[in-house]
Amino acid sequence: MGDKTGICDSILEAIGNTPMVRLPRDFDPQIKCEVLLKLDYLNPGGSMKDRIALHMVRMAEKRGDLKPGGRIVECSSGNTGAGLCIVAAALGYDITIVIPDKMSSEKISALRALGADVVVTPCNVDIEDPMHYTKVAGRIAEQTPGSWWPDQYHNRDNTDAHYYSTGPEIWEQSGGKIDYFVAGAGTGGTISGIARYLKEQDPNIKIVGVDPPGSILAHYWNTGEVCESGPYAVEGVGEEEVPNAWDPKLIDEYLVVRDADSFAMARKLAATTGMFPGGSGGMNMAAVLELAKGLPEEARIVTLLPDYGKAYLSKVYSEDWLRDCGYLPQVPAATAKVSDLVHENSRARVYDDETLAWAIRQAGERGVRPLSIIARNGEALLGILDEDKAISVLSQGADLESLKAGDFVTTAPAVLKLDQPWKDAVDALANHEAVLVKMKDGGFATFSRQELMQGLKRLAH
């Protein structure tokens, strides 16, 4: 991989040679040994998958599988897709990425921004279903002339990419002193490639795999049997089938980490160290701490932070999402209030003497609907933006800067208080798509039927 100390002639030269950072000793008082984290989210595409994207493409070009003017078609949970998009843009290939709908909206938007044709498929289908994202990618590749399907799950170039780049970097950065290497597996290429290289240098290094519950990999490693997969939320790791890029013989131990623990650990790393991983990095770290509690001070563990937390702002780093999905403790229904259901959504404070242009920007661009209009004098709620009237003048090409928001007010729907019983919100939304909630700062938040459906899952009955 490229030397980052000088000027790169291409974004591709910026892939690899990511830093390794020592975990602060006070991160967990129970941990005595040294923990090193390789920040592979500092690759250009925000993940370690940039490495395999470049290597797989270069090998495909060398074999003649991918020719000039061709199209790359791949199934991805987002990170390999982003890496392939970067490589495709730099080398002049068209690209189609097939991604399951459980992945974060940030990932899907990033793929489109990087020039991909994005196909979103349902995540709740069996791996043999024709709508499974792997099957859809294979079908598109087969039906598209001049296309090449990397098929990262079964492509040994995936594994080799880490054997030739990540493994040597880890060995060099650690000065050849490693007792344990810990990593999750999705395609299996990362842990297998790194493990093969490290064990060639020192056969005594222990390789510890990490899996979410619901994935088949830990069970297969333990029993040699393929079990039925189940749901899990952490992205980029775990699997429904045994991938050929994964070599279980290289792994000495397997740990299973719950989604809630993965997400909590990622958030702790970000808030207390400034290292900002996705959920899979949190999963790796949760496994590291479990392993480390039984190790002496002189031991050293190395792990990866595979991708960047900014790809999960709407999930791992959203308290609303964590609460809605049950990853934070539920609230007893008997004592729950409206405040327990309200989301941290977009809010706006629009006064009656501000322009209609400003009000429309809040309601249209930022999606604050219904939009409360407040009296400048006294802070009283006058009502909400009359959207029909606003749309009428907007469609006529009126000068919105010359019109005042206070002249476009209609009656507000129900207004709830934070300390009201939660059932009042259910009653209020029976006849409205959205209502207002008066907040502690005197402003008003919107609360919709959609948010109610999400928020009710927070209650323990």
N, C-alpha and C positions, 0 to 999 in steps of 0.2 A: 504494500500500500504506500501511498505518497508520503513525502517528507513535508510536514506542515510548517517548517521553520522558514521557508522561502515563499515565493509567489507560485501559485498553482496555475498551470495553463488551462485546466479544465476542472469543473466541479468534481469529476471522478477522481482526481488526484487528492482530493480532500477527504476521501473515504479511508477509515482506519486510523491507527496510531492515536487512539483515544486515551485520555488520562486514567490513572489509577489513584484512588484517594483512600486514605486510612480512615476508618470509622472512629469518631472521637471516643476516647476511653470512657467518658461519662454517659454515653448513649444508653447503656443499660448496665447498672451497677453489678449485676450478676455475672457479667461477661468479663473474664480475665484475659482471654487470648486476643491476638491481633486479628482484625478483620479488614481486608482490603476489597474495595469496590471498584470495578472497572466501569467507567461511565460511558457505555457504548451508545447512550442516547445523544452523545455529542457528535455523532456522524451527521452529515449534511441533511439526510432525510429524517433525522430524529430517532433512529434505531440502528441496532446491529445488523438489520436485514439489508442495509446498503451493501454490506460486504458480499452477501450471497448473490444479490442482484447483479452486481458487476461481474463476479466470477462466472455465474451461470451464463450470462450473455456472451462473455468473451469465449467461453468453451463452445457455446452453440455456434458462434461465428466461425471458430476454428474447424468445427466438424462440418460446417456448411448447412446446419439445421436452420440458421437464421441468416437470411440474405439481405443485401441492401434493398430498402423499400418495403421490407416485411413488416408484419404486425406481431407484437408480443401480446399473448393472451394468458392471463394468470388468475387463479383463485387465491384470495389473500384475506387475512383478517385485518389488513390495512398497512402493516409495516413493510412487508415484502413488496406490496403494490406500490407504496411510495418510493421505495428504493428502485424498483424497475422503472417507474415513471421518470425519475431523475436520470437514470442511465439511458432510457429511450429518448428523452429530450436532448441529452448531450450527444447522442450518436445518430439521431435523426430517424428513429423508428416510431411508427404509430403504436398505440397500446390500448388494450381493453383490460379492465380489472373487474373481476366478479367478487363481490363481498357480501357476507351475511348481514341481515338487518339488525343484528344485536350490537354491531360495532358502533363506536361513538360517532356522533354527527361530525365532530371535528375531523376524524379520519376520512370520512366520505367526502367532505368538502375539500380536504387537502388533495385527494386524488384527482378531483375535477380541476382544481387549481393548477395541478401539475400536468394537465393536458390529457388525462385519460378519459376514454369512454367508460363510464361506470355502470355496471349492472348489479342491482341490489336484489338479493334472493332471501327467502324466508329462512330463519335459523332453526325453526322448530320442525325440521323434517329429518327423516332417517337418512343415513349416508348413502343408501341405495336408491333413494327417491330421485327421480329425474330433475327435480328442482333444487337438490343439494348443490351448493356452490361449486364443489369440485366437478360434479357432473355437467353443470351448465358451462363451466370454463372449457372442459374437454369437448363439449358439443360445438361451442362457438369456434374453437380452434380447428376442429375437423371440417367445419362448414365454411371457413374463411380462407380463400386462396392466399398463399404466401405467409401464413401465420405460423408461429412457434409457441408451444405451450411448455413453459419451464417445468410445470408439475413439481413444485418445490418439495412436496411431501415424499416423493419417490425418486428424487434426483440426487445422485451421489455428489454432483458438483456443489450442491448445498453444503454437504458435510466437508468436502475438501476446502471450501472457502475458509472455514474456520480452522482447519488443519494448517493451512498455509499462511493465515494472517492472524486471527485472534489468539490461537494457541501460542505461537512464538512471541507475540507481544506480551502476553501474560507472563510467560517464562522469563523474558528479559526484564520486564518491569519489577518482578518479584525477586530478582537476583537468584533464581533457581531454588528459592526456599518456599515450598508450598506443602502443606499437610493435607488440606482438603480443598477441593473445588466443588462449588455448589451452583446448580443451575436448573431451571425448568426446561421442559421440552414441549414443543408443538409439533413441528416437523421432525424434531430430533437432531437436526443438522448441527446446531450450536454445541450442545453438550457432547455429541459424538465426535465431532471434529476436534474440539479442544481437548477432550479426554484422550483421544488417540495420540495427539502430539505430546501432551504432558506425561502420559504413561511411558512413552518412548524415552523421555528424558529421565524420568524417575518412576519406576514401577510401584513405589511405595505410596505415591499420591492416591488418596481416596477420592473417588468421584461420587457425589451425592446428587441424585436426581430429585426434582420437586414436581409435584402434580397437584392440580385442584381435584377435589372430590367430584365425581361425575366423569372424569377422564378415565380411559382404560389403561393408560401406560403403566402406572404404579402396580395395578392389579396384574397386568401381563408380566411385568418384571418379576413379581413375587411368585406367580403360579404357572406362567407359561400358557395361560388360557386367556382367550379373548372374551371379555364380559360385555354386557350391554352398557352403553354409555348413558350418562344422565346429564342434567343441566348444570351449568356453572357460569359465572359471570365474568371472571377474570379473562382478559383478552390476550390472544397471541400464544397461549400455552394450553396444554391438554390436547387430547385427540380422541377421535371416535373409531379409528382404525390403527393398525400397526404400520407406521410409515417406514419405507425402505431407507430413508435418510438417517434413521435412528438405529444405533447399535447397542442393545441392552447389555451385551456381554462386557462393555466397557464400564458399566455403572456398578458401584459397590454397595450402594444403599439407596433407598427411596423414602422420601418423606411426603406426606400429604398435608396441605395447608388449606384451611377454609377460606372462602372468598372474603368474609368479614375480616379475618386476620390479615389477609393480603392487603386489603384496602386501608385498614388502620395503620399498618406498618409503612405503607407508601406515604401516607399523610404525615406520620411522625417523622420520617426521614426529611420530607420537604420542610416541615415547620421547625425542626430543631437542628438540621445540618445544612440546609440550602441545597442539598442534592434532591432532584425533582423527578422521581421515576413514575412510570405507569404502574398499574396493578401487578404486573408480572415481576417487576423489581421489588415491590413490597412482598410478594410471595417468596421470592428468593431470600430476602432479608429475614422474613419470619422463620424460614427453615434454618438459616444460618444461626439465628439466636437460639433456636431449640437445640441445635447441634453443639453450639459453643458453650452452653451451660455446663457441659461435662468435661471440658477441655482445660488443660493447664495453661499458664500464662505464656509459655514459650511456643505454643501451637499457633499456626497461621492458617486462616481460612480466606479463600478468594472467591468472590462471586461477581455476578454481572448485574448492572442496572440496564436492561435491554432497550427500553424506549422511554420517551420523554413524557412527563406528566401533563404538558400542555395539550396533548391529544385526548385528555380525559377530564377536562374541566367540567363537562356536563355530566360526568359520572363519578369517578373515584373522588374527585375534589369538589363535588356538589353535595352539601349536607342534605339538601332536599331529596336528591336521588338516593342517597344512602338510607334515609329515613323511609322513603316510599318503598324501597326494595327490602326493608327489614334488616339491614346491616347495622342499624343502631337500635337500642332497646325500644320496644313498643311502649305506648302510653296507655294506662288503664282507661278503658272506655267510660267507666263510671265517673271519672274525675276530669276527663279531657275537655279542653276549651277550644274555642275557635283558633286561638294562637297556635295550637298543636297541629293544625291542618294548613295554615297559611304558608305559602311558598315565597322564597326570596326571588320573586320574578321582577321584571322591569317595572320601575315606578317613576312617576313624574309628578311635579308640582307646578301646575299651570294656573297663573292668576288671570283674572278677568280683563286686566288692562294689557296683557301680552298679546302678540299678534296671532291671527288665525294660522299664519304660516308656521309659527312655532308649535301651536297645538296640533296641527295636522302632522307635523314631523314626529311628535311624541306618539300619536295614535297610529300613524301609518308606518313610519320607518322603524320605530322601537316597539310597536305592537302593544302599547298600554291602552287597553280597552276593557271596560268603559273608562274614558279619561275624565277625571274629576276636574272641575273648574272652581277655583277658590277665590273669594273676595280679597283683594289686596288689603283693604281696611277691615280688620277683625278676623281674618282667616276663616270665615264661615264658608261652608260648602254651598255653592250656588246651584250645583247640579252637575251634569256631565255634558261632554261635547255632543252636540246634535250632529251626528255623522251624516244623516240624510241631507241636512241643510249645507253642511260643509262640502259634501261631495257635489252638490248642485252648483255652488259658486266655483268650486275647483274645476268642474267640467266646462264652465263658461269662460274660463281663462281669466278670472277676476284677479286683481292685485291683492294677494293674500297678506302682504305686508301692511296694507292700509286698513285692514279689517281687524277688529278686536275679538278675542276669544269669548269675551263676555256677552257678545251679541249672538253667539251660537251655542246656547245652553238649553238643555231639555231636562226634564225631571230625572233625578237620580234613582236608581233601583234601591233596594234595601241597603242599609248601612249597618254593618255589624261591628260590635266591639270585641276586642281580643279576649276579654274575660267571660264572654257569653258561652254557654254550653255548646258543644260541637253540633248537637242536633239542630240548633237554630240555623246553622249554615245549610244543613240538608233541607230544612223547610224553606229557607230564603231562596235557594236555587231550584226549587220545584217549579217556579214560574219565571225564572230568569236564566239566561245563559251565563251571566256573570253578575256579581254584586261588588260592593265596596266594603273594605274593612278599615276602620279608623286605627291608625298606628300610634305608637307612643309619642312620636315626634309631632303629632297633630296632622300629619298628612294622611293620604288614603291609598291603600293598596287594592288592586283588583284581585278577585277570587272567583275562578270560573268553575263550571261543572267538570271540566277536564281535570283541574287541580283537585277538586273534591274526590273524584274517582281514584286519583293517585294517593291522596292524603288519607283516605279512610283505611288504607292498608296499614297505617301507622298505629292503629288502635288495637289493643288487646281486650277482647270481649270475655 
